Amino acid sequence: MAICVEVLGATDMGGSIVIHAFGAFYGLAASYFFQPTRAASSGNNQSGMQSELIALIGSIFLYIYWPSFNGALAANGAQQ
């Protein structure tokens, strides 16, 4: 968190952007570390066009709107 806030100068109200980014990277590392070949060959590892499209749209909305939603509580010019 100190890297984002102090070094990069990011305004992170409540620390939620840093915590969610850490959780995302931790989840990726954990899924890679724990039995990657078994997960790749699983019968549950299937997707369809509709599920991928919904995931893409949700990711785009989060990418665009999460920082502005999170920074709404910042004071004065810190929102920009």
N, CA, C and O atoms as a printed pandas DataFrame, in Angstrom:
     atom_number atom_name residue_name chain_id  residue_number  x_coord  y_coord  z_coord
0              1         N          MET        A               1    0.826   -1.184    0.000
1              2        CA          MET        A               1    0.000    0.000    0.000
2              3         C          MET        A               1    0.871    1.248    0.000
3              4         O          MET        A               1    0.518    2.251   -0.620
4              5         N          ALA        A               2    1.987    1.194    0.680
5              6        CA          ALA        A               2    2.876    2.348    0.734
6              7         C          ALA        A               2    3.429    2.676   -0.645
7              8         O          ALA        A               2    3.671    3.845   -0.943
8              9         N          ILE        A               3    3.630    1.685   -1.484
9             10        CA          ILE        A               3    4.143    1.937   -2.832
10            11         C          ILE        A               3    3.135    2.730   -3.643
11            12         O          ILE        A               3    3.498    3.697   -4.312
12            13         N          CYS        A               4    1.870    2.329   -3.588
13            14        CA          CYS        A               4    0.837    3.033   -4.364
14            15         C          CYS        A               4    0.607    4.441   -3.856
15            16         O          CYS        A               4    0.520    5.381   -4.647
16            17         N          VAL        A               5    0.508    4.599   -2.554
17            18        CA          VAL        A               5    0.135    5.887   -1.993
18            19         C          VAL        A               5    1.310    6.856   -1.945
19            20         O          VAL        A               5    1.175    8.008   -2.359
20            21         N          GLU        A               6    2.446    6.413   -1.452
21            22        CA          GLU        A               6    3.581    7.323   -1.269
22            23         C          GLU        A               6    4.428    7.484   -2.531
23            24         O          GLU        A               6    4.784    8.606   -2.892
24            25         N          VAL        A               7    4.752    6.393   -3.198
25            26        CA          VAL        A               7    5.638    6.467   -4.365
26            27         C          VAL        A               7    4.884    6.935   -5.605
27            28         O          VAL        A               7    5.339    7.838   -6.307
28            29         N          LEU        A               8    3.737    6.323   -5.876
29            30        CA          LEU        A               8    2.988    6.666   -7.071
30            31         C          LEU        A               8    2.060    7.864   -6.879
31            32         O          LEU        A               8    1.600    8.456   -7.855
32            33         N          GLY        A               9    1.787    8.220   -5.635
33            34        CA          GLY        A               9    0.944    9.370   -5.355
34            35         C          GLY        A               9   -0.537    9.119   -5.601
35            36         O          GLY        A               9   -1.284   10.064   -5.854
36            37         N          ALA        A              10   -0.969    7.887   -5.534
37            38        CA          ALA        A              10   -2.370    7.553   -5.779
38            39         C          ALA        A              10   -3.216    7.895   -4.559
39            40         O          ALA        A              10   -2.783    7.714   -3.420
40            41         N          THR        A              11   -4.424    8.390   -4.807
41            42        CA          THR        A              11   -5.372    8.641   -3.731
42            43         C          THR        A              11   -6.243    7.406   -3.600
43            44         O          THR        A              11   -6.993    7.066   -4.515
44            45         N          ASP        A              12   -6.143    6.737   -2.465
45            46        CA          ASP        A              12   -6.887    5.499   -2.257
46            47         C          ASP        A              12   -7.680    5.621   -0.964
47            48         O          ASP        A              12   -7.182    5.301    0.115
48            49         N          MET        A              13   -8.898    6.080   -1.082
49            50        CA          MET        A              13   -9.746    6.288    0.096
50            51         C          MET        A              13  -10.116    4.940    0.711
51            52         O          MET        A              13  -10.767    4.119    0.065
52            53         N          GLY        A              14   -9.710    4.718    1.931
53            54        CA          GLY        A              14  -10.022    3.485    2.626
54            55         C          GLY        A              14   -9.150    2.311    2.231
55            56         O          GLY        A              14   -9.288    1.234    2.811
56            57         N          GLY        A              15   -8.264    2.474    1.275
57            58        CA          GLY        A              15   -7.362    1.407    0.878
58            59         C          GLY        A              15   -8.004    0.288    0.076
59            60         O          GLY        A              15   -7.425   -0.793   -0.027
60            61         N          SER        A              16   -9.174    0.512   -0.492
61            62        CA          SER        A              16   -9.863   -0.603   -1.140
62            63         C          SER        A              16   -9.281   -0.972   -2.505
63            64         O          SER        A              16   -9.331   -2.141   -2.885
64            65         N          ILE        A              17   -8.740   -0.030   -3.241
65            66        CA          ILE        A              17   -8.148   -0.385   -4.535
66            67         C          ILE        A              17   -6.916   -1.258   -4.311
67            68         O          ILE        A              17   -6.732   -2.257   -5.007
68            69         N          VAL        A              18   -6.080   -0.894   -3.355
69            70        CA          VAL        A              18   -4.871   -1.665   -3.070
70            71         C          VAL        A              18   -5.235   -3.054   -2.559
71            72         O          VAL        A              18   -4.619   -4.041   -2.964
72            73         N          ILE        A              19   -6.219   -3.143   -1.683
73            74        CA          ILE        A              19   -6.610   -4.436   -1.119
74            75         C          ILE        A              19   -7.202   -5.340   -2.192
75            76         O          ILE        A              19   -6.905   -6.534   -2.224
76            77         N          HIS        A              20   -8.036   -4.790   -3.071
77            78        CA          HIS        A              20   -8.625   -5.608   -4.131
78            79         C          HIS        A              20   -7.559   -6.046   -5.143
79            80         O          HIS        A              20   -7.606   -7.172   -5.637
80            81         N          ALA        A              21   -6.608   -5.173   -5.452
81            82        CA          ALA        A              21   -5.533   -5.559   -6.365
82            83         C          ALA        A              21   -4.678   -6.666   -5.747
83            84         O          ALA        A              21   -4.305   -7.615   -6.436
84            85         N          PHE        A              22   -4.363   -6.552   -4.447
85            86        CA          PHE        A              22   -3.613   -7.599   -3.770
86            87         C          PHE        A              22   -4.384   -8.913   -3.804
87            88         O          PHE        A              22   -3.804   -9.965   -4.074
88            89         N          GLY        A              23   -5.682   -8.862   -3.533
89            90        CA          GLY        A              23   -6.506  -10.074   -3.566
90            91         C          GLY        A              23   -6.531  -10.715   -4.937
91            92         O          GLY        A              23   -6.499  -11.940   -5.056
92            93         N          ALA        A              24   -6.587   -9.890   -5.975
93            94        CA          ALA        A              24   -6.597  -10.427   -7.334
94            95         C          ALA        A              24   -5.285  -11.128   -7.662
95            96         O          ALA        A              24   -5.290  -12.238   -8.194
96            97         N          PHE        A              25   -4.163  -10.486   -7.347
97            98        CA          PHE        A              25   -2.870  -11.100   -7.630
98            99         C          PHE        A              25   -2.623  -12.324   -6.756
99           100         O          PHE        A              25   -2.009  -13.290   -7.209
100          101         N          TYR        A              26   -3.089  -12.295   -5.518
101          102        CA          TYR        A              26   -2.956  -13.452   -4.642
102          103         C          TYR        A              26   -3.770  -14.625   -5.183
103          104         O          TYR        A              26   -3.304  -15.764   -5.170
104          105         N          GLY        A              27   -4.973  -14.350   -5.652
105          106        CA          GLY        A              27   -5.808  -15.409   -6.229
106          107         C          GLY        A              27   -5.189  -16.008   -7.478
107          108         O          GLY        A              27   -5.243  -17.222   -7.674
108          109         N          LEU        A              28   -4.603  -15.171   -8.325
109          110        CA          LEU        A              28   -3.930  -15.685   -9.521
110          111         C          LEU        A              28   -2.734  -16.557   -9.147
111          112         O          LEU        A              28   -2.529  -17.626   -9.723
112          113         N          ALA        A              29   -1.947  -16.091   -8.179
113          114        CA          ALA        A              29   -0.787  -16.873   -7.759
114          115         C          ALA        A              29   -1.209  -18.192   -7.116
115          116         O          ALA        A              29   -0.590  -19.226   -7.363
116          117         N          ALA        A              30   -2.254  -18.162   -6.298
117          118        CA          ALA        A              30   -2.723  -19.380   -5.636
118          119         C          ALA        A              30   -3.272  -20.374   -6.656
119          120         O          ALA        A              30   -3.016  -21.573   -6.547
120          121         N          SER        A              31   -4.018  -19.892   -7.637
121          122        CA          SER        A              31   -4.564  -20.807   -8.638
122          123         C          SER        A              31   -3.469  -21.398   -9.521
123          124         O          SER        A              31   -3.605  -22.524  -10.000
124          125         N          TYR        A              32   -2.396  -20.663   -9.740
125          126        CA          TYR        A              32   -1.276  -21.196  -10.512
126          127         C          TYR        A              32   -0.481  -22.212   -9.687
127          128         O          TYR        A              32   -0.027  -23.230  -10.209
128          129         N          PHE        A              33   -0.321  -21.925   -8.406
129          130        CA          PHE        A              33    0.511  -22.778   -7.549
130          131         C          PHE        A              33   -0.155  -24.110   -7.226
131          132         O          PHE        A              33    0.520  -25.139   -7.230
132          133         N          PHE        A              34   -1.435  -24.124   -6.951
133          134        CA          PHE        A              34   -2.130  -25.333   -6.521
134          135         C          PHE        A              34   -2.662  -26.120   -7.711
135          136         O          PHE        A              34   -3.699  -25.766   -8.272
136          137         N          GLN        A              35   -1.993  -27.143   -8.088
137          138        CA          GLN        A              35   -2.399  -28.119   -9.099
138          139         C          GLN        A              35   -2.864  -27.503  -10.428
139          140         O          GLN        A              35   -4.033  -27.646  -10.788
140          141         N          PRO        A              36   -1.981  -26.829  -11.157
141          142        CA          PRO        A              36   -2.397  -26.200  -12.412
142          143         C          PRO        A              36   -2.770  -27.210  -13.496
143          144         O          PRO        A              36   -3.660  -26.935  -14.302
144          145         N          THR        A              37   -2.106  -28.386  -13.538
145          146        CA          THR        A              37   -2.437  -29.357  -14.586
146          147         C          THR        A              37   -3.788  -30.007  -14.331
147          148         O          THR        A              37   -4.533  -30.286  -15.271
148          149         N          ARG        A              38   -4.105  -30.248  -13.069
149          150        CA          ARG        A              38   -5.415  -30.815  -12.748
150          151         C          ARG        A              38   -6.536  -29.827  -13.077
151          152         O          ARG        A              38   -7.588  -30.228  -13.575
152          153         N          ALA        A              39   -6.319  -28.556  -12.804
153          154        CA          ALA        A              39   -7.327  -27.546  -13.115
154          155         C          ALA        A              39   -7.513  -27.397  -14.624
155          156         O          ALA        A              39   -8.632  -27.189  -15.093
156          157         N          ALA        A              40   -6.431  -27.502  -15.380
157          158        CA          ALA        A              40   -6.525  -27.340  -16.836
158          159         C          ALA        A              40   -7.248  -28.506  -17.493
159          160         O          ALA        A              40   -7.906  -28.322  -18.517
160          161         N          SER        A              41   -7.140  -29.697  -16.925
161          162        CA          SER        A              41   -7.768  -30.868  -17.538
162          163         C          SER        A              41   -9.143  -31.190  -16.940
163          164         O          SER        A              41   -9.733  -32.215  -17.282
164          165         N          SER        A              42   -9.650  -30.352  -16.072
165          166        CA          SER        A              42  -10.938  -30.598  -15.431
166          167         C          SER        A              42  -12.089  -30.435  -16.423
167          168         O          SER        A              42  -12.025  -29.607  -17.332
168          169         N          GLY        A              43  -13.129  -31.227  -16.240
169          170        CA          GLY        A              43  -14.317  -31.112  -17.084
170          171         C          GLY        A              43  -15.100  -29.842  -16.817
171          172         O          GLY        A              43  -15.901  -29.426  -17.654
172          173         N          ASN        A              44  -14.883  -29.213  -15.659
173          174        CA          ASN        A              44  -15.563  -27.966  -15.325
174          175         C          ASN        A              44  -14.908  -26.755  -15.978
175          176         O          ASN        A              44  -15.432  -25.644  -15.894
176          177         N          ASN        A              45  -13.776  -26.962  -16.622
177          178        CA          ASN        A              45  -13.041  -25.867  -17.233
178          179         C          ASN        A              45  -13.573  -25.609  -18.643
179          180         O          ASN        A              45  -12.864  -25.796  -19.632
180          181         N          GLN        A              46  -14.820  -25.180  -18.714
181          182        CA          GLN        A              46  -15.453  -24.886  -19.994
182          183         C          GLN        A              46  -16.131  -23.532  -19.914
183          184         O          GLN        A              46  -16.530  -23.090  -18.837
184          185         N          SER        A              47  -16.259  -22.886  -21.037
185          186        CA          SER        A              47  -16.958  -21.613  -21.074
186          187         C          SER        A              47  -17.708  -21.507  -22.393
187          188         O          SER        A              47  -17.440  -22.231  -23.352
188          189         N          GLY        A              48  -18.637  -20.595  -22.404
189          190        CA          GLY        A              48  -19.402  -20.345  -23.612
190          191         C          GLY        A              48  -19.290  -18.886  -23.995
191          192         O          GLY        A              48  -18.732  -18.078  -23.253
192          193         N          MET        A              49  -19.819  -18.555  -25.147
193          194        CA          MET        A              49  -19.714  -17.180  -25.624
194          195         C          MET        A              49  -20.456  -16.219  -24.703
195          196         O          MET        A              49  -19.979  -15.112  -24.453
196          197         N          GLN        A              50  -21.613  -16.628  -24.198
197          198        CA          GLN        A              50  -22.402  -15.744  -23.348
198          199         C          GLN        A              50  -21.693  -15.450  -22.024
199          200         O          GLN        A              50  -21.672  -14.301  -21.583
200          201         N          SER        A              51  -21.119  -16.457  -21.391
201          202        CA          SER        A              51  -20.437  -16.224  -20.119
202          203         C          SER        A              51  -19.186  -15.374  -20.304
203          204         O          SER        A              51  -18.866  -14.550  -19.447
204          205         N          GLU        A              52  -18.481  -15.565  -21.404
205          206        CA          GLU        A              52  -17.297  -14.753  -21.660
206          207         C          GLU        A              52  -17.667  -13.309  -21.956
207          208         O          GLU        A              52  -16.964  -12.392  -21.530
208          209         N          LEU        A              53  -18.758  -13.091  -22.677
209          210        CA          LEU        A              53  -19.206  -11.735  -22.982
210          211         C          LEU        A              53  -19.643  -11.004  -21.715
211          212         O          LEU        A              53  -19.326   -9.827  -21.541
212          213         N          ILE        A              54  -20.360  -11.680  -20.839
213          214        CA          ILE        A              54  -20.791  -11.066  -19.584
214          215         C          ILE        A              54  -19.586  -10.739  -18.709
215          216         O          ILE        A              54  -19.550   -9.678  -18.085
216          217         N          ALA        A              55  -18.607  -11.625  -18.653
217          218        CA          ALA        A              55  -17.392  -11.362  -17.884
218          219         C          ALA        A              55  -16.618  -10.173  -18.460
219          220         O          ALA        A              55  -16.074   -9.364  -17.709
220          221         N          LEU        A              56  -16.568  -10.070  -19.775
221          222        CA          LEU        A              56  -15.876   -8.955  -20.421
222          223         C          LEU        A              56  -16.562   -7.637  -20.111
223          224         O          LEU        A              56  -15.895   -6.662  -19.764
224          225         N          ILE        A              57  -17.868   -7.590  -20.228
225          226        CA          ILE        A              57  -18.613   -6.357  -19.955
226          227         C          ILE        A              57  -18.458   -5.960  -18.486
227          228         O          ILE        A              57  -18.254   -4.784  -18.184
228          229         N          GLY        A              58  -18.553   -6.927  -17.572
229          230        CA          GLY        A              58  -18.363   -6.632  -16.155
230          231         C          GLY        A              58  -16.973   -6.113  -15.854
231          232         O          GLY        A              58  -16.815   -5.195  -15.050
232          233         N          SER        A              59  -15.964   -6.687  -16.489
233          234        CA          SER        A              59  -14.587   -6.225  -16.274
234          235         C          SER        A              59  -14.389   -4.814  -16.793
235          236         O          SER        A              59  -13.691   -4.017  -16.166
236          237         N          ILE        A              60  -14.992   -4.493  -17.929
237          238        CA          ILE        A              60  -14.880   -3.137  -18.482
238          239         C          ILE        A              60  -15.546   -2.124  -17.560
239          240         O          ILE        A              60  -14.985   -1.060  -17.297
240          241         N          PHE        A              61  -16.739   -2.447  -17.068
241          242        CA          PHE        A              61  -17.418   -1.538  -16.144
242          243         C          PHE        A              61  -16.602   -1.321  -14.874
243          244         O          PHE        A              61  -16.482   -0.190  -14.404
244          245         N          LEU        A              62  -16.039   -2.391  -14.314
245          246        CA          LEU        A              62  -15.211   -2.239  -13.123
246          247         C          LEU        A              62  -13.959   -1.418  -13.411
247          248         O          LEU        A              62  -13.574   -0.583  -12.592
248          249         N          TYR        A              63  -13.324   -1.634  -14.542
249          250        CA          TYR        A              63  -12.113   -0.908  -14.903
250          251         C          TYR        A              63  -12.389    0.587  -15.036
251          252         O          TYR        A              63  -11.572    1.417  -14.638
252          253         N          ILE        A              64  -13.551    0.919  -15.600
253          254        CA          ILE        A              64  -13.879    2.327  -15.836
254          255         C          ILE        A              64  -14.412    3.008  -14.572
255          256         O          ILE        A              64  -13.978    4.111  -14.242
256          257         N          TYR        A              65  -15.332    2.378  -13.873
257          258        CA          TYR        A              65  -16.064    3.063  -12.818
258          259         C          TYR        A              65  -15.541    2.848  -11.404
259          260         O          TYR        A              65  -15.872    3.644  -10.525
260          261         N          TRP        A              66  -14.743    1.818  -11.136
261          262        CA          TRP        A              66  -14.315    1.569   -9.759
262          263         C          TRP        A              66  -13.463    2.692   -9.189
263          264         O          TRP        A              66  -13.722    3.106   -8.059
264          265         N          PRO        A              67  -12.454    3.219   -9.903
265          266        CA          PRO        A              67  -11.661    4.308   -9.307
266          267         C          PRO        A              67  -12.489    5.553   -9.012
267          268         O          PRO        A              67  -12.266    6.198   -7.988
268          269         N          SER        A              68  -13.433    5.912   -9.872
269          270        CA          SER        A              68  -14.252    7.093   -9.604
270          271         C          SER        A              68  -15.210    6.839   -8.449
271          272         O          SER        A              68  -15.474    7.742   -7.655
272          273         N          PHE        A              69  -15.734    5.620   -8.345
273          274        CA          PHE        A              69  -16.597    5.269   -7.215
274          275         C          PHE        A              69  -15.813    5.292   -5.917
275          276         O          PHE        A              69  -16.308    5.766   -4.895
276          277         N          ASN        A              70  -14.603    4.787   -5.954
277          278        CA          ASN        A              70  -13.766    4.729   -4.767
278          279         C          ASN        A              70  -13.261    6.108   -4.369
279          280         O          ASN        A              70  -13.094    6.382   -3.180
280          281         N          GLY        A              71  -13.019    6.970   -5.329
281          282        CA          GLY        A              71  -12.481    8.294   -5.036
282          283         C          GLY        A              71  -13.527    9.347   -4.755
283          284         O          GLY        A              71  -13.178   10.515   -4.585
284          285         N          ALA        A              72  -14.797    8.982   -4.699
285          286        CA          ALA        A              72  -15.869    9.961   -4.475
286          287         C          ALA        A              72  -15.766   10.621   -3.111
287          288         O          ALA        A              72  -16.235   11.746   -2.941
288          289         N          LEU        A              73  -15.170    9.956   -2.139
289          290        CA          LEU        A              73  -15.056   10.516   -0.804
290          291         C          LEU        A              73  -13.820   11.391   -0.625
291          292         O          LEU        A              73  -13.641   11.990    0.436
292          293         N          ALA        A              74  -12.972   11.475   -1.637
293          294        CA          ALA        A              74  -11.751   12.278   -1.529
294          295         C          ALA        A              74  -12.102   13.760   -1.493
295          296         O          ALA        A              74  -13.088   14.197   -2.086
296          297         N          ALA        A              75  -11.290   14.506   -0.797
297          298        CA          ALA        A              75  -11.554   15.935   -0.627
298          299         C          ALA        A              75  -10.914   16.752   -1.741
299          300         O          ALA        A              75   -9.827   16.437   -2.226
300          301         N          ASN        A              76  -11.607   17.792   -2.125
301          302        CA          ASN        A              76  -11.143   18.817   -3.075
302          303         C          ASN        A              76  -10.552   18.235   -4.361
303          304         O          ASN        A              76  -11.220   17.466   -5.053
304          305         N          GLY        A              77   -9.309   18.594   -4.685
305          306        CA          GLY        A              77   -8.693   18.196   -5.938
306          307         C          GLY        A              77   -8.147   16.774   -5.948
307          308         O          GLY        A              77   -7.621   16.333   -6.970
308          309         N          ALA        A              78   -8.255   16.059   -4.859
309          310        CA          ALA        A              78   -7.722   14.691   -4.795
310          311         C          ALA        A              78   -8.553   13.713   -5.628
311          312         O          ALA        A              78   -8.092   12.611   -5.924
312          313         N          GLN        A              79   -9.768   14.102   -6.006
313          314        CA          GLN        A              79  -10.604   13.222   -6.822
314          315         C          GLN        A              79  -10.024   13.052   -8.221
315          316         O          GLN        A              79  -10.187   11.991   -8.823
316          317         N          GLN        A              80   -9.362   14.057   -8.745
317          318        CA          GLN        A              80   -8.780   13.942  -10.071
318          319         C          GLN        A              80   -7.463   13.234   -9.987
319          320         O          GLN        A              80   -6.804   13.034  -11.007
